[in-house]
């Protein structure tokens, strides 16, 4: 893994855990602070499931799936070509986000969420920094796949 990828990985995990720690020491579960009325709040919640609280309370399931996901993402990172920057950065962000939420599940039996947006009247599910890293990582990989299919074909792991 390149030094800049390691730095990004560590920075995202630390930012995720630091932001959650700051919530722990400054807010109670369910507290909400409006920062931009009608658009953005900090709302401290515990989530024992995945996105939109799917599979709530299935910690054993999440532990197993997370370890498998980290191994698979590590394999794809290893197989990605050196010049495939988007895929590598996408995988680094996905691994960092996955680890950030895994740390929560391992230590607290829930994920600490706090970013609360209302978008076009829809109160979007509350999320955290790790979730942002996961989404940005997926986006980068999708862009990479689109560009690869459009301009270069599909490549297999040859390492």
N, C-alpha and C positions, 0 to 999 in steps of 0.2 A: 504494500500500500504506500502510495506517495506521501511525503510529509504533509503537503497541503491537504490531502484527503484526510489524513489522521487529524490534523488541526481542525478541519471543518467538523469531523465526526465528534471529537472531544468538545468543541465549542458548542455544538447544538445540544449535546447531552447535558453539559454544564448549564447552559442557558435554560433549558427545560427544567432541570432539577432546582436551580436557583430561583426561578420564577415561582415554582410550586412551594418551595421552602418559605419564600416571602409571604405567600398566601397563608401558609400554616401559622406563621407567627403574628400576622396582622388581621386575619379575618376568621370568622366562624363559618361553618358549613351553612349555606343558604344565604349568607350576606351578599349584597349586591351594591355596587357603586356605579352610578351613571356617569359616564365620561362625556358622551355625546348623546344628548336626549333623542330618543327615537331611533338610535342607530347602534351605539356601542356601550356596553356595560362590562364591568368585571364582576362576575357572579361565581362564587366559590361553591363547587359541587363535587361530590364523589360519584364516580361511575364504576359500577362493578361489572359492566358489560363492555361491548365494543361501541362503534359509532351508533348513535341513536339508541344506546343502551341495549343493543341486540345481544343475545346470549347472556343476559344479566345473571351474575352469580356463578358462572361456570369457570372458576379460577383454574382448576386442573387442566381443562380444555385449553385455556389461553396460554398457560405455561408451556404445554407441549407444542402447540401451534407456533408460539413465538420462537422457541428454540429451533424448530424445523425451519421457520421462515428466515431466521438469521443465518443458518447454515446455507440454505439455498441462495440467499442474496450474496453471501460471501463467495460461494461458488461462481455465481454469475459475474461478480466483480472480478474474480480471478480470470475468468474466461474472456471478459471484455477486452477488445483490442486496446492497445495503448493510446491510439488516436481517438478512440470513442469516448471523448470527454463528457458528453451529455449523459451517456449511460453510466459512466463511472461516478459522476457527481450525483446522479439520480439515486444510484444504489447506496452511496455513502449517506445521503440524506434519509433514505428509507431505513437503513440500518440504525442510524442515530435515533430517528423517531421511534422505531420499534424498541430499541433498548431503553429509551426514556420512559415509555409506558410500561415496559417490562419491569423496570426498577420499581415503579409504583406498585404494580401488582405483587411483586415479590415481597416488598417491605410493608405494604399497607393493605393488601387484598382489595385494592380499588385504584382507579386512576383519578388524579386530581385535575379537574377541568376548571377553566375560569374565563376564557375569552367568549363573550356573549354578544352576538350581532343580530340585529334585525335588518333583513335585507328585503326591500320591496314589500314590506309588511309581514314578512315571514320571520318568525323568531327562530333563527337557525340553532341547531343543537350546540351547546357549550363545548368548547374544545380547548386545546393547550398547544404549547410550542412544539411538542413531539408530533402532534397531529399535523401541524403546518409543515414540518419537515417531511413527513410521509407523503402529504399531498403534492408538495413541490417536487419531491423525488419521483413520484409516479408521473407527474406532468413532464418532467425532463426525459424520462424513459419513453413516454409516448411520442414526444417530439423526435427523439432519436430513432425510434422505430419507423415513424413516418418518413423521416429524411432518408433512412437506410433503404426502405422499400422504394421510395421514389427515385433515389439517385444511385443506389449501390447494391441492391439485392440483399438477401438474407445470409448471414454468416453463422457457422457452427463453431462450437468450442473445439479448438484444435490443440489445446495445451495438454 
